[in-house]
Amino acid sequence: MIRSIITAVKQALSGKAFILSVAGVFLLLFTVSIEDIFLLFHTENRLIESGYHHSLMMKALSSDGMTMALPILAAIPFTASMVDDVKSGFIKEYLPRTTVRGYIMGKITACVLTGGLVLVLGILTAYIVAALVFTPMEAAIGAGTELSACLRELLEKEILFFCSGAFWSMTGMLSAVLTGSRYMAYASPFVIYYVLIILHERYFEAMHLLYPKEWIAPSGYWKFGNIGVILFIAELTIIAALFFSIAAKRRLR
């Protein structure tokens, strides 16, 4: 089982889809920030406030463009992998060399990791580039507490995006196995995501638990703050993984 998990993770992280998705997150963050960057470089005073690169990235992470693209970017790298294995016939050659349980656990682990890491690495890359570009133009930071606060906020955002990406990636893989379609792997996370947003904003405004935007930008409704969000999404991810395990066993039989 350990070898199967390691193999699946290596396959997922070394694939072109994963690299392209990371690049997609990176480009999207700067695309939604293009107006602010344009205004910055057209001002006479080039000295800007300290921490500008941080506030720029935090604003981009909470933008509508980023929130709507999140489930798609998380689903691209690995959600259709099992369907591809079955339809290509690769599963007939690979499965005798491992166990059904090991194969399924490998797919679940790789799916969760890629769905979360594609967002984490994309955000981290964009943040580093923004820091390199804008820090020389910023006023000096007065105390180390401001820097540590920025890094702490970034880390909290990274964890929230990882958890959300992992869940939507797992949802896509579950849909792909249930329908036997790789297109559903990419479409279903976005459809479910968008439906939950519509239900909250138009009909059930008190339904904060199932409002995807709350999962990456928690409000005061969560009793334990970010920890409550992380535990809730982790529970949803485990449930999706259990359903996937049952559906995958039936498909492999």
Contacts in CASP RR format, 6 or more apart in sequence:
PFRMAT RR
TARGET T0000
AUTHOR 0000-0000-0000
METHOD contacts of the structure
MODEL  1
MIRSIITAVKQALSGKAFILSVAGVFLLLFTVSIEDIFLLFHTENRLIES
GYHHSLMMKALSSDGMTMALPILAAIPFTASMVDDVKSGFIKEYLPRTTV
RGYIMGKITACVLTGGLVLVLGILTAYIVAALVFTPMEAAIGAGTELSAC
LRELLEKEILFFCSGAFWSMTGMLSAVLTGSRYMAYASPFVIYYVLIILH
ERYFEAMHLLYPKEWIAPSGYWKFGNIGVILFIAELTIIAALFFSIAAKR
RLR
1 98 0 8 1.000
1 99 0 8 1.000
1 101 0 8 1.000
1 102 0 8 1.000
1 105 0 8 1.000
1 106 0 8 1.000
3 98 0 8 1.000
4 98 0 8 1.000
4 99 0 8 1.000
4 102 0 8 1.000
4 103 0 8 1.000
4 105 0 8 1.000
4 106 0 8 1.000
5 102 0 8 1.000
5 105 0 8 1.000
5 106 0 8 1.000
5 109 0 8 1.000
5 110 0 8 1.000
7 106 0 8 1.000
8 81 0 8 1.000
8 106 0 8 1.000
8 107 0 8 1.000
8 109 0 8 1.000
8 110 0 8 1.000
9 106 0 8 1.000
9 109 0 8 1.000
9 110 0 8 1.000
9 113 0 8 1.000
11 81 0 8 1.000
11 110 0 8 1.000
12 18 0 8 1.000
12 77 0 8 1.000
12 78 0 8 1.000
12 81 0 8 1.000
12 110 0 8 1.000
12 111 0 8 1.000
12 113 0 8 1.000
12 114 0 8 1.000
13 110 0 8 1.000
13 113 0 8 1.000
13 114 0 8 1.000
13 117 0 8 1.000
15 77 0 8 1.000
17 76 0 8 1.000
17 77 0 8 1.000
17 78 0 8 1.000
18 77 0 8 1.000
18 78 0 8 1.000
18 114 0 8 1.000
18 117 0 8 1.000
18 118 0 8 1.000
20 76 0 8 1.000
21 73 0 8 1.000
21 74 0 8 1.000
21 76 0 8 1.000
21 77 0 8 1.000
21 118 0 8 1.000
22 118 0 8 1.000
22 121 0 8 1.000
22 122 0 8 1.000
22 125 0 8 1.000
23 122 0 8 1.000
24 73 0 8 1.000
24 122 0 8 1.000
25 73 0 8 1.000
25 118 0 8 1.000
25 119 0 8 1.000
25 121 0 8 1.000
25 122 0 8 1.000
25 123 0 8 1.000
25 125 0 8 1.000
25 126 0 8 1.000
26 122 0 8 1.000
26 125 0 8 1.000
26 126 0 8 1.000
26 129 0 8 1.000
28 65 0 8 1.000
28 66 0 8 1.000
28 69 0 8 1.000
28 73 0 8 1.000
29 57 0 8 1.000
29 60 0 8 1.000
29 61 0 8 1.000
29 66 0 8 1.000
29 122 0 8 1.000
29 123 0 8 1.000
29 126 0 8 1.000
30 37 0 8 1.000
30 60 0 8 1.000
30 126 0 8 1.000
30 129 0 8 1.000
30 130 0 8 1.000
32 60 0 8 1.000
32 63 0 8 1.000
32 65 0 8 1.000
32 66 0 8 1.000
33 56 0 8 1.000
33 57 0 8 1.000
33 59 0 8 1.000
33 60 0 8 1.000
36 56 0 8 1.000
36 59 0 8 1.000
37 56 0 8 1.000
40 48 0 8 1.000
40 52 0 8 1.000
46 137 0 8 1.000
47 137 0 8 1.000
47 138 0 8 1.000
47 139 0 8 1.000
48 134 0 8 1.000
48 137 0 8 1.000
48 138 0 8 1.000
48 139 0 8 1.000
49 138 0 8 1.000
49 139 0 8 1.000
50 138 0 8 1.000
50 139 0 8 1.000
50 140 0 8 1.000
50 141 0 8 1.000
50 142 0 8 1.000
50 146 0 8 1.000
51 138 0 8 1.000
51 141 0 8 1.000
51 146 0 8 1.000
51 150 0 8 1.000
52 134 0 8 1.000
52 137 0 8 1.000
52 138 0 8 1.000
53 127 0 8 1.000
53 130 0 8 1.000
53 131 0 8 1.000
53 133 0 8 1.000
53 134 0 8 1.000
53 135 0 8 1.000
53 138 0 8 1.000
54 127 0 8 1.000
54 131 0 8 1.000
54 150 0 8 1.000
54 153 0 8 1.000
54 154 0 8 1.000
56 130 0 8 1.000
56 134 0 8 1.000
57 123 0 8 1.000
57 126 0 8 1.000
57 127 0 8 1.000
57 130 0 8 1.000
57 154 0 8 1.000
58 153 0 8 1.000
58 157 0 8 1.000
60 66 0 8 1.000
60 126 0 8 1.000
61 123 0 8 1.000
61 157 0 8 1.000
61 161 0 8 1.000
61 216 0 8 1.000
62 216 0 8 1.000
62 217 0 8 1.000
67 212 0 8 1.000
67 213 0 8 1.000
67 216 0 8 1.000
68 190 0 8 1.000
68 193 0 8 1.000
68 194 0 8 1.000
70 119 0 8 1.000
70 161 0 8 1.000
70 164 0 8 1.000
70 165 0 8 1.000
70 168 0 8 1.000
70 193 0 8 1.000
70 212 0 8 1.000
70 216 0 8 1.000
71 165 0 8 1.000
71 168 0 8 1.000
71 171 0 8 1.000
71 189 0 8 1.000
71 190 0 8 1.000
71 192 0 8 1.000
71 193 0 8 1.000
71 212 0 8 1.000
72 186 0 8 1.000
72 189 0 8 1.000
72 190 0 8 1.000
73 118 0 8 1.000
73 119 0 8 1.000
74 115 0 8 1.000
74 116 0 8 1.000
74 118 0 8 1.000
74 119 0 8 1.000
74 164 0 8 1.000
74 165 0 8 1.000
74 166 0 8 1.000
74 168 0 8 1.000
74 169 0 8 1.000
74 189 0 8 1.000
75 115 0 8 1.000
75 168 0 8 1.000
75 169 0 8 1.000
75 171 0 8 1.000
75 172 0 8 1.000
75 185 0 8 1.000
75 186 0 8 1.000
75 189 0 8 1.000
75 190 0 8 1.000
76 118 0 8 1.000
76 186 0 8 1.000
77 114 0 8 1.000
77 115 0 8 1.000
77 118 0 8 1.000
77 169 0 8 1.000
78 110 0 8 1.000
78 111 0 8 1.000
78 114 0 8 1.000
78 115 0 8 1.000
78 169 0 8 1.000
78 173 0 8 1.000
79 111 0 8 1.000
79 169 0 8 1.000
79 172 0 8 1.000
79 173 0 8 1.000
79 176 0 8 1.000
79 185 0 8 1.000
79 186 0 8 1.000
79 189 0 8 1.000
80 173 0 8 1.000
80 176 0 8 1.000
80 182 0 8 1.000
80 185 0 8 1.000
80 186 0 8 1.000
81 107 0 8 1.000
81 110 0 8 1.000
81 111 0 8 1.000
81 173 0 8 1.000
82 107 0 8 1.000
82 173 0 8 1.000
82 176 0 8 1.000
82 177 0 8 1.000
82 248 0 8 1.000
82 251 0 8 1.000
83 176 0 8 1.000
83 177 0 8 1.000
83 180 0 8 1.000
83 181 0 8 1.000
83 182 0 8 1.000
83 185 0 8 1.000
84 90 0 8 1.000
84 182 0 8 1.000
85 91 0 8 1.000
85 94 0 8 1.000
86 180 0 8 1.000
86 251 0 8 1.000
87 182 0 8 1.000
91 252 0 8 1.000
94 103 0 8 1.000
95 103 0 8 1.000
95 252 0 8 1.000
100 249 0 8 1.000
100 252 0 8 1.000
103 252 0 8 1.000
104 244 0 8 1.000
104 245 0 8 1.000
104 248 0 8 1.000
104 249 0 8 1.000
107 173 0 8 1.000
107 244 0 8 1.000
107 248 0 8 1.000
108 170 0 8 1.000
108 173 0 8 1.000
108 241 0 8 1.000
108 244 0 8 1.000
108 245 0 8 1.000
111 166 0 8 1.000
111 169 0 8 1.000
111 170 0 8 1.000
111 173 0 8 1.000
112 166 0 8 1.000
112 169 0 8 1.000
112 170 0 8 1.000
112 237 0 8 1.000
112 241 0 8 1.000
113 166 0 8 1.000
114 169 0 8 1.000
115 162 0 8 1.000
115 165 0 8 1.000
115 166 0 8 1.000
115 168 0 8 1.000
115 169 0 8 1.000
116 161 0 8 1.000
116 162 0 8 1.000
116 163 0 8 1.000
116 164 0 8 1.000
116 165 0 8 1.000
116 166 0 8 1.000
116 169 0 8 1.000
117 162 0 8 1.000
118 165 0 8 1.000
119 161 0 8 1.000
119 162 0 8 1.000
119 164 0 8 1.000
119 165 0 8 1.000
120 158 0 8 1.000
120 161 0 8 1.000
120 162 0 8 1.000
123 157 0 8 1.000
123 158 0 8 1.000
123 161 0 8 1.000
124 158 0 8 1.000
127 154 0 8 1.000
141 147 0 8 1.000
156 226 0 8 1.000
157 216 0 8 1.000
159 226 0 8 1.000
159 230 0 8 1.000
160 215 0 8 1.000
160 216 0 8 1.000
160 217 0 8 1.000
160 218 0 8 1.000
160 226 0 8 1.000
160 229 0 8 1.000
160 230 0 8 1.000
161 216 0 8 1.000
163 215 0 8 1.000
163 229 0 8 1.000
163 230 0 8 1.000
163 233 0 8 1.000
163 234 0 8 1.000
163 237 0 8 1.000
164 212 0 8 1.000
164 215 0 8 1.000
164 216 0 8 1.000
164 233 0 8 1.000
166 233 0 8 1.000
166 237 0 8 1.000
167 233 0 8 1.000
167 236 0 8 1.000
167 237 0 8 1.000
167 240 0 8 1.000
168 189 0 8 1.000
168 193 0 8 1.000
169 189 0 8 1.000
170 237 0 8 1.000
170 240 0 8 1.000
170 241 0 8 1.000
170 244 0 8 1.000
171 188 0 8 1.000
171 189 0 8 1.000
171 192 0 8 1.000
171 240 0 8 1.000
172 184 0 8 1.000
172 185 0 8 1.000
172 186 0 8 1.000
172 188 0 8 1.000
172 189 0 8 1.000
173 185 0 8 1.000
173 244 0 8 1.000
174 240 0 8 1.000
174 243 0 8 1.000
174 244 0 8 1.000
174 247 0 8 1.000
175 184 0 8 1.000
175 185 0 8 1.000
175 188 0 8 1.000
175 189 0 8 1.000
176 182 0 8 1.000
176 184 0 8 1.000
176 185 0 8 1.000
176 188 0 8 1.000
177 244 0 8 1.000
177 247 0 8 1.000
177 248 0 8 1.000
177 251 0 8 1.000
178 184 0 8 1.000
178 247 0 8 1.000
180 251 0 8 1.000
193 212 0 8 1.000
196 210 0 8 1.000
196 211 0 8 1.000
196 212 0 8 1.000
197 211 0 8 1.000
197 212 0 8 1.000
197 213 0 8 1.000
199 207 0 8 1.000
199 210 0 8 1.000
200 207 0 8 1.000
200 208 0 8 1.000
200 210 0 8 1.000
200 211 0 8 1.000
208 214 0 8 1.000
208 219 0 8 1.000
208 221 0 8 1.000
208 222 0 8 1.000
209 232 0 8 1.000
214 221 0 8 1.000
214 222 0 8 1.000
214 229 0 8 1.000
215 229 0 8 1.000
215 232 0 8 1.000
215 233 0 8 1.000
218 225 0 8 1.000
218 226 0 8 1.000
218 228 0 8 1.000
218 229 0 8 1.000
222 228 0 8 1.000
222 229 0 8 1.000
224 231 0 8 1.000
END
